[in-house]
Amino acid sequence: MTTERSGDQFEVRRAKLADLRRQGVDPYGARYERSHQAGDIHAGFSAVEGTHVGLAGRLMAVRGHGKASFADLQDQSGRIQLYAKVDTLGEAAFQLFSGLDLGDIIGVRGKVFKSKRGEVSVELSEFTVLAKCLRPLPEKWHGLTDVDLRYRQRYLDLIVNEGVRAALLARTRMVASIRRQLDARGFIEVETPVLTGLASGGHARPFVTHHNYLDMQLYLRIALELYHKRLLVGGMERVYEFGRCFRNEGVSTRHNPEFTMLELYQAYADYTDMMDLVEQLFSQAAVDVTGTTKVKYQDKVLDFLPPWPRVHLLEAIRAHTGVDWSQVTTDAEAVAVAKGLGIDAGLQKTRGMVLDELVSAFVEPKLIQPTFLVDYPVEISPLAKRRPDQPDLTYRFEAFINGGEVANAFSELNDPIEQRERFLQQAQEKAGGNEEAMVIDEDFLMALEYGMPPCGGLGFGVDRLAMLLTDSPSIRDVIAFPLMRPR
């Protein structure tokens, strides 16, 4: 089996491809019947020892020469050692096997045993070429160390980097865990429009497109919220959606312009129910992915076990900045406070926008263990129900883990008159230069006028939770194909 590294290896492998065809071997075979995956055999060796199994996967390593050799076969579940010898395969088949390249995909049949070194192995009785690999794989990843290149050629990253495969598979288990929990609680999974006439339901700059036939401007959705609430108006009482959202913003270790959001809405509930639900969903997902509620993330151990602390937002501001925000009543005062704390808030910032920046700068970095910040001001919570006892605040919380936001939830505003007033205030902010302010959604307001039951709503970034549960430092590590700048 060859491991040549010269620049002409592509042509060498093309020649081998032609040679296979001359021998009557189809280098891109058809359906192959497997009885097991590699992980099955490792996990259940005692039950399959001495039996014949069928496997398929990619050749990743070869050891030995002469009339016998060992090789590693890799499938989605892991690797298993193959043992090939001329006495069993026959001279012609053994020579064909010896001529295969690292990266070739084959199907194999053979007997399960343990080698003299105690390694679970399969002694080949036959094999089938399923896909010839024409390009050399990076050897132990030394040939593809550039992080940018790894994201661009994710298929190579997945082939060679076991950690990447493990992270994406763990993400799948996490999503399955959340879906099971919601289904068990009577939530109905729904789908809502990705292309919308208004970019509504969140604070973000949208991607804009054009529908030629209808000659109308459309937006890729920035959130799922307002369509879900329409469903509650229509009588659906518990709904959720794993939805792709799109925000025309920057790229960082925690932001990708295309991301997955889970949003859910529960009629006759409030934001305390949503806090309980976040604790349950997140802690059970941690157990289902990692086996424990105590999750190692980088240099920390994060404990997802409920209950999580519930901290009043304005108390957190006072504790970390010394500012009594209730005494800050105007935009100008807010900007002055920010400057006094060393934050350049800019002349166009509103009181609410300044508060957001203070939370990001002084409070979020301190919230390492799972924590709820509760009761946000009205001016930065246009869709949340106002507290009657403190009318400048709303029934809203955000959940933070490892210094970053992971969830946002409200007791949802269902008063159509007040909702219109909130939208009008947002429109004024947009006219004043806040590109992320919401727009007025007349159809949504009409829906509210038919009556929406009191409800709790929750949204959280699936990718961010996956980062925490897979010990991934970047959101790109848990997105199969992150957006990349053209080379």
C-alpha positions, 0 to 999 in steps of 0.5 A: 500500500503506497504512501508516496508524497510527491507532487505528482501523486494525483497522477499516480493515483489516476494511473492506479484508477485506470489499472483497476478498470483494466483489471475489471474492477469498478473503482466506484462501487455500488451498494454494500451490505454492512452487518456492523460498524467499527464501534459495534465490534469494539463495544460488543466483542465478546458477542461477535468474536469468531463470527464473520462481519461486514464493514465499510469505511476508509483506509487510514493506515497500513502496517507490515509488508510481505505476505501479510499486513495490518490496516486501519479502517475508519467509519463514522463510529471509529476505527478497527484494525484489518488483517490481510494475508495472502493465504486467506485472500489469495495471491491476486486479491492480496496484491490488489489490496496491497496496491490500495492507497490511504483514503480509499473507501472499501467494503470488507468481510471477515472474521473477528478476533484479537491480535497477539497485542490484544487489539480487536481486528477483522481477518479479511476473507474478501474486500470490495473497492467502493471509492478510489481516493485520488488525492493524498490525505494529510498525514496525521494532520501535519499537512493541513494545520492552517485553521482557515483551510480546515474550515474551508475543506471541512471534508478533510477535517472530518476525515482526519480529525476525530475531534471534529467528527465527535463534536458534530455527532455530539451536537446531533445528540444534543438536538435529539435530547432537546427535541425528545424533552419538548415532544414529551412536554406536549410541544409541537414542532413547526416550520415557519417562513425563512423568506419574509416581507419584513425583518422582524422579531429581533434586533439585527441587520438582515440580509436582503434579497429580491423575488423576481416573479413577484417583484418584491423585496424580501429578507432572510429571517433574523428570528422566528418569534412573530410567526410562532405567536401567530400560531398561538393566536390560531390556537396552537398552545405549545410550539417549537422550531429548530430554525436557521436564522440569518443576521448581516453582522460580523464573524467571531468565535461566537457569531456566524451570519447563518446560525441555528436558533431554537424558539418555543412558545407556551400558552398560559405560561410566563418567564418563570416557566421558561427559566425552569424549562431552560434549566431542564433542557440544558441540564438533561442535554448535558447529561445526554451528551457528556454523561454529567451535568458538570461539563469541562469547558476549556479551563473551567468546569460548568455545573448545569445542575438546577437551580441556577442563580437568578440575579436582577439585572439592575442589581448586577449593574450596581454591583459591577459598576457602582451605578444606580441605573434607576437614576439614569433617566435620559440618553444624555445621562446614559452616555455620560455614565458610559464615558465615566466608566471608560466606554465610548458609547457614541453620541447616537446611543439611547439609554437602552443601548448604553445599558446593553453595552454596560452589561456586555462590558461589566456583567457578562464576563463575570457570569461563568456558571449558568445564571439568569439575569432577570427583569430588563428595562422596557426600552430594550425589550419591545416584545416583553410584558411590562411589570405592573409593579415596576412599569419601567421593567419587563418580565424578561431574562437572559441566561449566561454561561461562561461569560456569554449569553445563551438564551433570551426569554419573556413573558410575552406582550399580548396587548396589541395597543401597547405592542403598537406603541413599542413598535413606534418607539422602535421605528423612531430609534431606527430613524435615529440611526439604530439599524438593528431596531425593529420595524412595525409588523402590521399583520402581526399587530392585526393577529394580536388584535384577535387575542393571543393568550398570555404565554412564555417564549424562549429562544436560544442559540443551538450552536452556542450550547453545542460549543459548551457541551463539546468543549469547542472554543469557536462556533465554527467548530460546531457548524459543519460548513461555516461562512468563509470569506472568498480566498 
